[in-house]
Structure formats: structure tokens, C-alpha cells
């Protein structure tokens, strides 16, 4: 079984058409069809349902597709790293992080620790949800994952058992609103159920969404919120809030300047604030010299606090 056969299968699963997939893979259709048939023989199962239009995957084909994607992505990442090594480039440590941490924490932390030349953001990760970070660590796509983590007990559907972490700092999600003409919040917490406050939420599968949901559920007083939309990005929520469409809970670091200038104001007191840790994760069993040295340096920094 060759890697290009796995790439063939991914192309066929995407296009659902033998001729188009063969064109994408720059081979004739007979050659392409023969490779798919060899894959099925190798796996001992029918992977493609040829009776449907367009073509569809069998249950076995769906399972095999997940394997193909995992293997080809691992090969791609390894090729890139081998090219860097062959070219004599220093091995930089790739850290995945959400957009808000890339903008409002990571640069300052790298500068303060002198790590700018050794650690670089993995920009493919800016649109990931929580589970994606740990999947990427498991398959070696990135070396580190920086994420918000709830300080309150929270039910999270995540498998991070193969990872360990260090705490780099702390943060709060705080509720903010655009100001009214007199400088007071246009929307305030709590609100009545009859007249709820419009709210821009985070996806429930994300760490921020889970942390906020848990915190609000523990408050004795219901906030009176009506979800207007969900947004993965804190920057997107901030823009909608600034336009006066509702309230949003945003990382305090990301709104300090707006609060100081008065372009945003608090929508509620500190009981509505959600406490978070900033955790840096790595995989327990993935090692290379630069990463191990950095992890040891972080341990020494924690011990000296």
C-alpha cells in the first residue's frame, strides 16, 4: 500500500466521481480505478458504494477515510520538518493557540521569556475548537498547544490524558457592552426574562463556551440572555458588541484599551466574570531536544515563582 493510494482515496471521497478524482491525481481513470480496487483488496472490504449517484462511501469506507487523512497529514508534517532539517534550519517549536491568545498574550510572553526565535505560532490552528488541539498534539502536528482552561469544575468532552501542561498565567472573561450616550452600558446584567439582553455566545464545544455556561449556571440569579449568534472568535464578538448589537464575554486582556478609552464598558460587576487559566500543553510521549529543553526551562520558572 502506497501513500499516493491513500491520497487517491481521499480525492475520490471528496469528489465522489472516478473521472474527476483521477484528473486531480493526474492519472488515467483505468489506473485510478485499479488503485482503488487494490485498496479494497488490501483492506478486505468494499470501501465505495458504486450503486449510488454520486458515489458514496460504505461504513468501512468512512472508517478507512479517517485513517487515510490521519496518515497523509502526518506524512505532510514530517516532510516539512525533514525539509527544514535538510536545509539546515533550526528546529523551531510550533505552538497552536486561539486567535485571541495569539494577539493578546503570546507575543508578550515570548518577548518576556526570550523565546521569540525558538517558538513560532502554528497558524493553521486559529480556527480550531478545543478537541482539535489535543488531536493535533496526539498526531504530532504541533509541539505545544496554548489554551484557556476553566478554573471552575466543568464537564468537558476532551481526551487530554496523553498530555501534560504548565500554567503560564490567568485570565477572566468579562461581560462588556457598547456605551450609551451618557457612558453607561447600553445593555446591563442581569435582565428580565421578558426583556432579555441580546448575547453573542461561544460555541458549546469550545473551552470558552463551556466555561461560561458552567459559570452562569452556578450564579443564583439568572442573567436573562437571548443568544443572537455564536462565534468562535473573540475578535468577532468584540466587533459586534462595539457596534451596539448586544453583550459578549471577552478576555480581559483583549478589551483593556477599549475599556480605558470608553469605547466599551462593563455590562455587569465581577460576579459575572469567568476565571480562566492559561495552560500550555504538550504530548507526554513526543520528544525532541528543543522541546524537552524548553519544557525544563518552564519547570524552573514555575519553581522560582
MARFIMAR-424177 format. One record per residue (C-alpha): residue number from 1; x, y, z. Coordinates in nm, 2 decimals, decimal comma. Layout:
N
+-----+--------+--------+--------+
|  nr |     xx |     yy |     zz |
+-----+--------+--------+--------+
| NUM |      X |      Y |      Z |
...
+-----+--------+--------+--------+
// end
This chain:
305
+-----+--------+--------+--------+
|  nr |     xx |     yy |     zz |
+-----+--------+--------+--------+
|   1 |   0,00 |   0,00 |   0,00 |
|   2 |   0,14 |   0,34 |  -0,11 |
|   3 |   0,08 |   0,69 |   0,03 |
|   4 |  -0,04 |   0,80 |  -0,31 |
|   5 |  -0,31 |   0,53 |  -0,30 |
|   6 |  -0,44 |   0,69 |   0,03 |
|   7 |  -0,43 |   1,03 |  -0,14 |
|   8 |  -0,63 |   0,88 |  -0,43 |
|   9 |  -0,90 |   0,76 |  -0,18 |
|  10 |  -0,92 |   1,10 |  -0,02 |
|  11 |  -0,97 |   1,26 |  -0,36 |
|  12 |  -1,24 |   1,01 |  -0,45 |
|  13 |  -1,42 |   1,07 |  -0,12 |
|  14 |  -1,41 |   1,44 |  -0,18 |
|  15 |  -1,52 |   1,44 |  -0,55 |
|  16 |  -1,75 |   1,13 |  -0,54 |
|  17 |  -1,65 |   1,08 |  -0,90 |
|  18 |  -1,39 |   0,85 |  -1,05 |
|  19 |  -1,30 |   1,06 |  -1,35 |
|  20 |  -1,27 |   1,39 |  -1,16 |
|  21 |  -1,06 |   1,22 |  -0,89 |
|  22 |  -0,84 |   1,07 |  -1,15 |
|  23 |  -0,79 |   1,41 |  -1,31 |
|  24 |  -0,70 |   1,56 |  -0,97 |
|  25 |  -0,44 |   1,28 |  -0,92 |
|  26 |  -0,30 |   1,32 |  -1,27 |
|  27 |  -0,35 |   0,96 |  -1,37 |
|  28 |  -0,58 |   0,79 |  -1,62 |
|  29 |  -0,92 |   0,66 |  -1,50 |
|  30 |  -0,83 |   0,29 |  -1,55 |
|  31 |  -0,51 |   0,34 |  -1,34 |
|  32 |  -0,70 |   0,52 |  -1,07 |
|  33 |  -0,98 |   0,26 |  -1,06 |
|  34 |  -0,72 |  -0,01 |  -1,03 |
|  35 |  -0,56 |   0,16 |  -0,73 |
|  36 |  -0,89 |   0,19 |  -0,55 |
|  37 |  -0,97 |  -0,18 |  -0,62 |
|  38 |  -0,62 |  -0,27 |  -0,48 |
|  39 |  -0,70 |  -0,07 |  -0,17 |
|  40 |  -1,03 |  -0,26 |  -0,12 |
|  41 |  -0,85 |  -0,59 |  -0,17 |
|  42 |  -0,58 |  -0,49 |   0,08 |
|  43 |  -0,84 |  -0,39 |   0,34 |
|  44 |  -1,06 |  -0,69 |   0,27 |
|  45 |  -1,38 |  -0,48 |   0,24 |
|  46 |  -1,58 |  -0,28 |  -0,01 |
|  47 |  -1,50 |   0,09 |   0,05 |
|  48 |  -1,70 |   0,25 |  -0,23 |
|  49 |  -2,07 |   0,21 |  -0,29 |
|  50 |  -2,07 |   0,22 |  -0,67 |
|  51 |  -2,45 |   0,19 |  -0,70 |
|  52 |  -2,53 |   0,55 |  -0,59 |
|  53 |  -2,50 |   0,87 |  -0,79 |
|  54 |  -2,28 |   1,04 |  -0,69 |
|  55 |  -2,07 |   0,77 |  -0,54 |
|  56 |  -2,08 |   0,72 |  -0,17 |
|  57 |  -1,86 |   0,56 |   0,10 |
|  58 |  -1,96 |   0,24 |   0,28 |
|  59 |  -1,93 |   0,24 |   0,66 |
|  60 |  -1,60 |   0,06 |   0,61 |
|  61 |  -1,50 |   0,34 |   0,36 |
|  62 |  -1,58 |   0,61 |   0,61 |
|  63 |  -1,36 |   0,44 |   0,87 |
|  64 |  -1,08 |   0,40 |   0,62 |
|  65 |  -1,11 |   0,77 |   0,51 |
|  66 |  -1,03 |   0,88 |   0,87 |
|  67 |  -0,72 |   0,66 |   0,87 |
|  68 |  -0,61 |   0,80 |   0,53 |
|  69 |  -0,65 |   1,16 |   0,64 |
|  70 |  -0,45 |   1,09 |   0,96 |
|  71 |  -0,17 |   0,91 |   0,78 |
|  72 |  -0,13 |   1,16 |   0,50 |
|  73 |  -0,14 |   1,46 |   0,73 |
|  74 |   0,13 |   1,30 |   0,95 |
|  75 |   0,34 |   1,24 |   0,64 |
|  76 |   0,29 |   1,60 |   0,52 |
|  77 |   0,40 |   1,75 |   0,86 |
|  78 |   0,70 |   1,51 |   0,87 |
|  79 |   0,81 |   1,60 |   0,52 |
|  80 |   0,80 |   1,97 |   0,61 |
|  81 |   1,02 |   1,91 |   0,92 |
|  82 |   1,26 |   1,69 |   0,73 |
|  83 |   1,30 |   1,96 |   0,46 |
|  84 |   1,38 |   2,21 |   0,73 |
|  85 |   1,64 |   1,98 |   0,88 |
|  86 |   1,80 |   1,91 |   0,54 |
|  87 |   1,81 |   2,28 |   0,47 |
|  88 |   2,00 |   2,34 |   0,79 |
|  89 |   1,72 |   2,54 |   0,96 |
|  90 |   1,70 |   2,55 |   1,33 |
|  91 |   1,42 |   2,33 |   1,47 |
|  92 |   1,15 |   2,57 |   1,59 |
|  93 |   0,88 |   2,47 |   1,83 |
|  94 |   0,53 |   2,50 |   1,68 |
|  95 |   0,26 |   2,63 |   1,93 |
|  96 |  -0,11 |   2,62 |   1,84 |
|  97 |  -0,33 |   2,88 |   2,01 |
|  98 |  -0,66 |   3,05 |   1,95 |
|  99 |  -0,66 |   3,39 |   1,78 |
| 100 |  -0,72 |   3,59 |   2,09 |
| 101 |  -0,41 |   3,44 |   2,27 |
| 102 |  -0,20 |   3,49 |   1,95 |
| 103 |  -0,29 |   3,86 |   1,96 |
| 104 |  -0,31 |   3,94 |   2,33 |
| 105 |  -0,08 |   3,70 |   2,52 |
| 106 |   0,17 |   3,50 |   2,31 |
| 107 |   0,38 |   3,79 |   2,17 |
| 108 |   0,43 |   3,95 |   2,51 |
| 109 |   0,50 |   3,61 |   2,68 |
| 110 |   0,76 |   3,51 |   2,41 |
| 111 |   0,93 |   3,85 |   2,45 |
| 112 |   0,94 |   3,83 |   2,83 |
| 113 |   1,08 |   3,48 |   2,82 |
| 114 |   1,32 |   3,54 |   2,54 |
| 115 |   1,17 |   3,27 |   2,33 |
| 116 |   1,08 |   3,46 |   2,01 |
| 117 |   1,35 |   3,28 |   1,80 |
| 118 |   1,27 |   2,93 |   1,93 |
| 119 |   0,89 |   2,92 |   1,93 |
| 120 |   0,66 |   3,01 |   1,64 |
| 121 |   0,28 |   3,01 |   1,61 |
| 122 |   0,11 |   2,73 |   1,42 |
| 123 |  -0,13 |   2,94 |   1,22 |
| 124 |  -0,34 |   2,65 |   1,09 |
| 125 |  -0,49 |   2,63 |   1,45 |
| 126 |  -0,66 |   2,97 |   1,47 |
| 127 |  -1,00 |   2,82 |   1,37 |
| 128 |  -0,98 |   2,51 |   1,59 |
| 129 |  -1,22 |   2,41 |   1,87 |
| 130 |  -1,09 |   2,26 |   2,19 |
| 131 |  -1,07 |   1,90 |   2,08 |
| 132 |  -0,87 |   1,98 |   1,77 |
| 133 |  -0,57 |   2,10 |   1,98 |
| 134 |  -0,53 |   1,76 |   2,16 |
| 135 |  -0,58 |   1,57 |   1,84 |
| 136 |  -0,31 |   1,77 |   1,68 |
| 137 |  -0,08 |   1,70 |   1,97 |
| 138 |  -0,16 |   1,33 |   1,95 |
| 139 |  -0,06 |   1,31 |   1,59 |
| 140 |   0,25 |   1,54 |   1,62 |
| 141 |   0,11 |   1,82 |   1,41 |
| 142 |   0,22 |   2,08 |   1,66 |
| 143 |   0,46 |   2,06 |   1,96 |
| 144 |   0,26 |   2,27 |   2,21 |
| 145 |  -0,10 |   2,39 |   2,25 |
| 146 |  -0,18 |   2,71 |   2,44 |
| 147 |  -0,54 |   2,74 |   2,55 |
| 148 |  -0,78 |   2,89 |   2,80 |
| 149 |  -0,88 |   2,65 |   3,08 |
| 150 |  -1,18 |   2,68 |   3,32 |
| 151 |  -1,08 |   2,72 |   3,68 |
| 152 |  -1,42 |   2,61 |   3,79 |
| 153 |  -1,52 |   2,24 |   3,77 |
| 154 |  -1,65 |   2,19 |   3,42 |
| 155 |  -1,77 |   1,89 |   3,22 |
| 156 |  -1,55 |   1,88 |   2,91 |
| 157 |  -1,57 |   1,62 |   2,64 |
| 158 |  -1,20 |   1,61 |   2,58 |
| 159 |  -0,94 |   1,34 |   2,58 |
| 160 |  -0,62 |   1,51 |   2,71 |
| 161 |  -0,50 |   1,21 |   2,91 |
| 162 |  -0,19 |   1,17 |   2,69 |
| 163 |  -0,08 |   1,53 |   2,75 |
| 164 |   0,07 |   1,73 |   3,04 |
| 165 |   0,06 |   2,10 |   3,10 |
| 166 |   0,22 |   2,40 |   3,26 |
| 167 |   0,02 |   2,71 |   3,37 |
| 168 |   0,15 |   3,03 |   3,22 |
| 169 |  -0,09 |   3,28 |   3,37 |
| 170 |  -0,46 |   3,36 |   3,44 |
| 171 |  -0,74 |   3,55 |   3,26 |
| 172 |  -1,10 |   3,64 |   3,31 |
| 173 |  -1,39 |   3,65 |   3,06 |
| 174 |  -1,57 |   3,97 |   3,14 |
| 175 |  -1,92 |   4,09 |   3,01 |
| 176 |  -1,89 |   4,41 |   2,80 |
| 177 |  -2,13 |   4,63 |   2,61 |
| 178 |  -2,12 |   4,94 |   2,39 |
| 179 |  -2,18 |   5,25 |   2,59 |
| 180 |  -2,50 |   5,46 |   2,58 |
| 181 |  -2,46 |   5,83 |   2,50 |
| 182 |  -2,43 |   5,91 |   2,88 |
| 183 |  -2,14 |   5,65 |   2,91 |
| 184 |  -2,34 |   5,38 |   3,09 |
| 185 |  -2,38 |   5,04 |   2,94 |
| 186 |  -2,63 |   5,01 |   2,66 |
| 187 |  -2,71 |   4,66 |   2,80 |
| 188 |  -2,67 |   4,56 |   3,16 |
| 189 |  -2,68 |   4,23 |   3,36 |
| 190 |  -2,90 |   4,09 |   3,49 |
| 191 |  -3,20 |   4,14 |   3,27 |
| 192 |  -3,56 |   4,02 |   3,30 |
| 193 |  -3,68 |   3,72 |   3,11 |
| 194 |  -3,95 |   3,93 |   2,95 |
| 195 |  -3,68 |   4,17 |   2,81 |
| 196 |  -3,36 |   3,96 |   2,78 |
| 197 |  -3,03 |   4,11 |   2,68 |
| 198 |  -2,90 |   4,01 |   2,33 |
| 199 |  -2,59 |   3,80 |   2,37 |
| 200 |  -2,31 |   3,68 |   2,14 |
| 201 |  -2,21 |   3,33 |   2,26 |
| 202 |  -1,92 |   3,10 |   2,20 |
| 203 |  -1,98 |   2,75 |   2,06 |
| 204 |  -2,06 |   2,50 |   2,33 |
| 205 |  -1,79 |   2,26 |   2,21 |
| 206 |  -1,52 |   2,53 |   2,28 |
| 207 |  -1,35 |   2,58 |   2,61 |
| 208 |  -1,47 |   2,94 |   2,65 |
| 209 |  -1,83 |   2,83 |   2,57 |
| 210 |  -1,82 |   2,55 |   2,83 |
| 211 |  -1,66 |   2,77 |   3,10 |
| 212 |  -1,91 |   3,05 |   3,05 |
| 213 |  -2,21 |   2,81 |   3,05 |
| 214 |  -2,09 |   2,65 |   3,37 |
| 215 |  -2,02 |   2,98 |   3,55 |
| 216 |  -2,37 |   3,12 |   3,46 |
| 217 |  -2,54 |   2,81 |   3,57 |
| 218 |  -2,38 |   2,84 |   3,92 |
| 219 |  -2,50 |   3,20 |   3,97 |
| 220 |  -2,81 |   3,23 |   4,20 |
| 221 |  -2,95 |   3,50 |   3,97 |
| 222 |  -3,04 |   3,42 |   3,61 |
| 223 |  -2,87 |   3,66 |   3,37 |
| 224 |  -3,17 |   3,70 |   3,13 |
| 225 |  -2,99 |   3,64 |   2,80 |
| 226 |  -3,11 |   3,58 |   2,44 |
| 227 |  -2,85 |   3,43 |   2,21 |
| 228 |  -2,82 |   3,63 |   1,89 |
| 229 |  -2,55 |   3,42 |   1,73 |
| 230 |  -2,25 |   3,20 |   1,81 |
| 231 |  -1,89 |   3,30 |   1,71 |
| 232 |  -1,57 |   3,11 |   1,76 |
| 233 |  -1,36 |   3,42 |   1,76 |
| 234 |  -1,35 |   3,67 |   2,05 |
| 235 |  -1,25 |   3,94 |   1,79 |
| 236 |  -1,57 |   3,88 |   1,60 |
| 237 |  -1,78 |   3,90 |   1,92 |
| 238 |  -1,59 |   4,22 |   2,02 |
| 239 |  -1,68 |   4,39 |   1,69 |
| 240 |  -2,05 |   4,31 |   1,71 |
| 241 |  -2,06 |   4,43 |   2,07 |
| 242 |  -1,88 |   4,75 |   1,98 |
| 243 |  -2,15 |   4,81 |   1,71 |
| 244 |  -2,41 |   4,80 |   1,99 |
| 245 |  -2,59 |   4,48 |   1,90 |
| 246 |  -2,56 |   4,31 |   2,24 |
| 247 |  -2,33 |   4,19 |   2,51 |
| 248 |  -2,04 |   3,95 |   2,50 |
| 249 |  -1,79 |   3,79 |   2,74 |
| 250 |  -1,44 |   3,87 |   2,62 |
| 251 |  -1,09 |   3,80 |   2,76 |
| 252 |  -0,99 |   4,10 |   2,98 |
| 253 |  -0,66 |   4,14 |   2,80 |
| 254 |  -0,84 |   4,19 |   2,47 |
| 255 |  -1,06 |   4,48 |   2,59 |
| 256 |  -0,83 |   4,67 |   2,83 |
| 257 |  -0,77 |   4,95 |   2,58 |
| 258 |  -1,13 |   4,97 |   2,48 |
| 259 |  -1,24 |   4,99 |   2,85 |
| 260 |  -0,98 |   5,26 |   2,92 |
| 261 |  -1,10 |   5,47 |   2,62 |
| 262 |  -1,47 |   5,41 |   2,69 |
| 263 |  -1,55 |   5,25 |   2,36 |
| 264 |  -1,66 |   4,95 |   2,56 |
| 265 |  -1,79 |   4,94 |   2,91 |
| 266 |  -1,86 |   4,66 |   3,16 |
| 267 |  -2,21 |   4,52 |   3,13 |
| 268 |  -2,20 |   4,37 |   3,49 |
| 269 |  -2,00 |   4,36 |   3,81 |
| 270 |  -1,73 |   4,10 |   3,89 |
| 271 |  -1,97 |   3,82 |   3,99 |
| 272 |  -2,03 |   3,78 |   3,61 |
| 273 |  -1,66 |   3,73 |   3,55 |
| 274 |  -1,54 |   3,38 |   3,45 |
| 275 |  -1,20 |   3,28 |   3,59 |
| 276 |  -0,96 |   3,10 |   3,35 |
| 277 |  -0,61 |   2,96 |   3,35 |
| 278 |  -0,37 |   2,99 |   3,05 |
| 279 |  -0,24 |   2,63 |   3,00 |
| 280 |   0,04 |   2,52 |   2,78 |
| 281 |   0,01 |   2,15 |   2,68 |
| 282 |   0,25 |   1,90 |   2,53 |
| 283 |   0,22 |   1,53 |   2,45 |
| 284 |   0,38 |   1,30 |   2,71 |
| 285 |   0,54 |   1,07 |   2,45 |
| 286 |   0,66 |   1,31 |   2,18 |
| 287 |   1,01 |   1,43 |   2,23 |
| 288 |   1,28 |   1,62 |   2,06 |
| 289 |   1,58 |   1,81 |   2,21 |
| 290 |   1,45 |   2,17 |   2,17 |
| 291 |   1,11 |   2,09 |   2,31 |
| 292 |   1,25 |   1,90 |   2,61 |
| 293 |   1,49 |   2,18 |   2,69 |
| 294 |   1,21 |   2,44 |   2,68 |
| 295 |   0,98 |   2,23 |   2,90 |
| 296 |   1,26 |   2,20 |   3,16 |
| 297 |   1,31 |   2,58 |   3,15 |
| 298 |   0,94 |   2,64 |   3,21 |
| 299 |   0,95 |   2,40 |   3,50 |
| 300 |   1,24 |   2,60 |   3,65 |
| 301 |   1,04 |   2,92 |   3,60 |
| 302 |   0,74 |   2,78 |   3,78 |
| 303 |   0,96 |   2,66 |   4,07 |
| 304 |   1,10 |   3,01 |   4,11 |
| 305 |   0,76 |   3,18 |   4,14 |
+-----+--------+--------+--------+
// end
